[in-house]
Amino acid sequence: MVRLTVDLIAKSSNHVPKKRSCALAETLGRLTHLNFSNRNIQEIEDLSMCRNLTVLYLYDNQITRMYNLGFASKLTHLYLQNNNISHMENLSNLQRLSKLYLGGNSIAVVEGLERLTELKELHVENQRLAPGEKLLLDPRTLLCLAESLCVLNINQNNVDDIRDLAVLKELIHFSAADNKLHNIQDLEDVFSQWPQLHCMDLRGNHVCQKPKYRDRLITACKRLGDLDGKEINDLTRQFLIKWKASKEAQKRGRDKRALAAQAVVSPFLTDLNMALNRRAALSYSYANSLPSRKPLQGPRPHEALPDPSDSSATRSVSALAMVERQAARMESSGGDADQSPGSSPGSSPSPDGRRRDAQSRAARAAQAAQAQAQAAAGGRGGRPAAANAARERSRVQTLRHAFLELQRTLPSVPPDTKLSKLDVLILATTYIAHLTRTLQEEGMDEGESTKQAEALHSLKGEGYLHPVKKWPMRSRLYVGASGQFLHSSKHSESENQGPSSSS
C-alpha cells in the first residue's frame, strides 16, 4: 500500500532541494505546489508540515477517502480526478479552496461544501455510478455556493432534472453533456435565472432533439455566447429576442380579447340560463295542474351552458334565444287556447285531450331546441353553410353553360376554341352590332318607315367593339367575326354604287 507521507515527499527530488544545510521542516514549510499524480497512492498521511501548500495534484491514483487535508488552510486548487472516492468529506477547513476536481470517482451525492464560500469551479463529471443511479446535489450545498460558484461540470451522470441548480446566480460556464435532460421548459426556467451564463454544453441530451431548441435557449439566456460548441453572435440573439417578444405580444392580445368576450357573454348566458330554468318550472307547474293519472316528474335543472370563453358560445347565444322565444310563444298560445271558454259545455276539450295537447307542445318545443342546438354546435360547417355552397356551385355552373351556349352561336369561331368570358362578350357584341346594321340596311331597301329605321339605328350604337389585348390568335378571331363582315358590307356598297354611277 502506497501512502503519501512526509518521507515520500522528502525523497522526491522535484520538491526538496539536495542542500544538506537546509532543514527539512523549513523546506516543507515553503512548499506551495505538490504533484504526486499517477503514483498508485491509496491513503494520505499527516502532511501538516506543508502549511503553505496551495496546489495539490493527486489525480490518477487509488485514493478511497479524503483524509488529513485539514491542515491546508491556504489550499486553493485540489485535483483528485480518477480515484476511488465515494464520499465528499473532510473539506470544511479548506475555506480558501477555489477549484475542486473530483471527476472520474464514485461519488453519488455532492455534499459537504457548505463552508467553501470561495469555491468558483466544481468538476464532478463522469462518476462511476451503479446502474439506475444518478448524481444528486445537496440543496444546502448549492445554496451556500450560490454567490461564488462560476463553473459547474456534471457531464455523464444520468442527471434528468436541474431545477435545484436555479440558485446558482453567478454561474458562467455550465456543462451537462451526455445526461438525460428532456424538459426544455424546465431548462428555460432555470437558465433565465442565470444572468451571467456565457457558455453552455448540453450535447447528448434528449432535449437537443426538441423543435426550436437553440432558439428557445438563446432567448432565455441573454448573455449566452456559446451553445454546444457553436458561437452565438449578437445579430442572431437580437433577432430571436424580438421574435419571442412579438410572439408574447400576440399571445397577450389573444388573451385580452378572450377575456373581453367572456366579460360580454357571461351576463347574457347567466340571464338566459335563469330564463330557461323559469320556463322549465312554469311548464312543470302547468302540466301538473292538468288532471292526469300520474304526475310528471319534477323539473330538471337546465343543462350547463357552454363556457363563455369558448368561441362556440357566442355562436350559440342567438340560437338559444330563438328557442326561448319560440317556446314562450307556443306556451302562451297553448295556455290561451286552453283557458278560452267554449260556446257550450260540450265543445270544451276533455282532460285527456288537454294532456295530449300539452305533451305534443312540449315535444315540439324539445325538437325545436334540439335542432337549434345542433345548428349552433355545427357552427359555420353545418347545414346553412352546405346549402349556400350548393347554391353557389349551381349558380357558377349555370353561368358557365350560358357562356358556352353563347360561344356556340358565334360565327367564325372553331368549336374547340377556349375563350375567356370577356372575349365571348366582345365577339357577341360585335356580332349583334353587325346584325343590327344588316337589318337597318335591309329595312331601308324595302322602304320601311323612318321610325323603324331610327329604332334600328339606336340599337346599332356608335360602332364595333375591339379588344384591349391583341395577339395573333385573338386578332384572327376578331377579324373573322367582325372584320370580314365590315369588308363584305363595304364591298357590296361599292358594287351597288358602281353600276348606279356608270348608268
Long-range contacts (C-beta under 8 A, 24 or more apart in sequence): 1-42, 1-43, 2-39, 2-40, 2-41, 2-42, 2-62, 3-41, 3-42, 3-43, 3-44, 3-45, 4-36, 4-39, 4-41, 4-43, 4-44, 4-45, 4-47, 4-58, 5-45, 5-46, 5-47, 6-45, 6-46, 6-47, 6-49, 8-36, 9-34, 9-36, 9-47, 9-50, 12-36, 25-49, 33-57, 36-61, 37-61, 37-79, 43-67, 44-68, 44-69, 46-71, 47-71, 47-72, 58-83, 59-83, 59-101, 65-89, 66-90, 66-91, 69-93, 69-94, 70-94, 80-105, 81-105, 81-123, 88-112, 88-113, 91-116, 92-116, 103-127, 103-153, 104-128, 107-135, 108-133, 108-135, 108-136, 109-135, 109-136, 109-137, 109-138, 110-135, 110-136, 110-137, 110-138, 110-141, 111-138, 111-140, 111-141, 112-138, 112-141, 113-141, 113-144, 113-145, 114-140, 114-141, 114-144, 115-144, 116-144, 116-145, 117-144, 117-145, 117-147, 117-148, 118-148, 119-145, 119-148, 119-149, 120-148, 120-149, 120-150, 120-151, 121-149, 121-150, 121-151, 121-152, 122-149, 122-151, 122-152, 122-153, 123-151, 123-153, 124-153, 124-154, 124-157, 125-153, 125-154, 125-155, 125-156, 125-157, 125-175, 126-155, 126-156, 126-157, 127-156, 127-157, 129-157, 129-158, 133-158, 134-158, 134-159, 134-160, 134-180, 135-159, 137-164, 137-165, 139-164, 142-167, 142-168, 143-167, 146-170, 150-196, 154-179, 155-179, 155-201, 161-186, 162-186, 162-187, 162-190, 163-189, 163-190, 165-190, 166-190, 166-193, 166-194, 168-194, 169-193, 169-194, 169-195, 169-196, 170-196, 171-196, 171-197, 172-196, 172-197, 172-198, 172-199, 173-197, 173-198, 173-199, 173-200, 174-199, 174-200, 174-201, 175-200, 175-201, 176-201, 176-202, 176-205, 177-201, 177-202, 177-203, 177-204, 177-205, 178-203, 178-204, 178-205, 179-204, 179-205, 180-205, 180-206, 181-205, 181-206, 181-207, 182-206, 182-207, 183-207, 184-210, 184-213, 184-216, 184-217, 187-217, 187-220, 188-216, 188-217, 188-220, 191-217, 191-220, 191-221, 191-224, 192-220, 192-221, 194-221, 195-222, 195-223, 196-223, 197-221, 197-223, 197-224, 198-223, 198-224, 198-225, 198-226, 199-224, 199-225, 199-226, 200-224, 200-226, 200-227, 200-228, 201-227, 201-228, 201-229, 202-227, 202-228, 203-228, 203-229, 215-240, 215-243, 219-243, 219-244, 258-309, 261-308, 261-309, 261-314, 262-308, 262-309, 265-308, 265-313, 265-314, 265-317, 266-308, 268-317, 269-305, 269-306, 269-308, 269-313, 269-317, 272-305, 272-317, 272-320, 272-321, 272-324, 273-302, 273-305, 275-324, 276-302, 276-320, 276-324, 277-301, 277-302, 279-324, 279-327, 279-328, 279-331, 282-331, 283-331, 283-362, 286-331, 286-335, 286-358, 287-358, 287-362, 290-351, 290-354, 290-355, 290-358, 291-351, 291-355, 292-351, 292-355, 312-376, 312-377, 312-379, 315-376, 315-379, 316-373, 316-376, 316-377, 319-372, 319-373, 319-375, 319-376, 320-372, 320-373, 320-376, 322-372, 323-365, 323-368, 323-369, 323-372, 323-373, 326-365, 326-368, 327-365, 327-368, 327-369, 330-361, 330-364, 330-365, 331-361, 331-365, 334-358, 334-361, 410-481, 411-480, 411-481, 412-477, 412-480, 412-481, 412-484, 413-477, 413-480, 413-481, 417-477, 419-477, 422-467, 423-467, 423-474, 423-477, 426-465, 426-466, 426-467, 426-478, 427-477, 427-478, 427-481, 427-482, 429-465, 430-464, 430-465, 430-478, 430-481, 430-482, 431-481, 431-482, 433-460, 433-461, 433-463, 433-464, 433-465, 433-482, 434-464, 434-482, 434-485, 434-486, 436-460, 436-461, 437-489, 438-489, 441-489
